[in-house]
Amino acid sequence: MVWFGLLSLQTVTAPSTLPAKSGAGGTPGGLGQFFLGLAMAVVGGYLLLNQVQVATSFWSVGPYGGFGLTLLPLLVGVGFLFYDGKSSIGWLLVGLGAAIILASILMHLDIYFRPTTLFNTIVMLGLLFGGLGLIARSLRSG
């Protein structure tokens, strides 16, 4: 209500039938904050993972080596499946052999962080965690 001396003017607004705008995830947070945070987190994560080098170490099962022993369940399972394609024991041995080989590969990976400057490390981690913080702020309710 606006007063002009003794005369008053009232503004009348029609009730809005449009749904209230909501931000990311249906919360009142900003959609722009969410996408800026997502972009920051993706760039920071990419830069961080780009500095990681993965190498393999000597393959051994137990103290004496023995890569051939990891192939044994797989090969026996393949033999069972060639004899009878519906053999549940054959499929079990093939799955078990493949899982043993995959686990052995993963257990023998060596992961190194390549040398970089402190400034680059702070930029990478700052982008990653700053972006995650913006995403969290845009998704909070209230």
Steps between C-alpha positions, in 0.01 A plus 500: 500500500640837399378823671477830316369746758148391579466287189616142513579278206502126532663268254317182434690201372338199348581169667772317314402171347858418396687255721771650717839484335734260669868445465709190465338184631172679577665713770504879515872502416624650177522304179790720390694411817440133433633511144796721594585257780460205267732657244758583769485147644534339157799716403667451840439125490637476148814694588554292813452167323723618218788515750453138608716235335406133516756223454507129562729312728632146481216251474510240769255291691650428837871522567604277206321656205272277298288687249410164345314400816261790454411370155418150624132557603434694180647232275324214679173694474553557128561126461172421679315749279641349180376161615159630615403864438230487770733376773445710811835385643671615179340844518586524869866414433522746208351777714724414794810485278420835338440656843834365629687641199326839528569517874865409441536776242343757730709392799823541308440855378731768636353848501734801515434873516737661248715782633337840457529843652322594819311772312363248248400263779317778686321606179394141426375431852348850532297453183390152602394578856375851420277352231372231737427773756301702246305190400421428866396863562269499197332179617436598862143583590447828674 
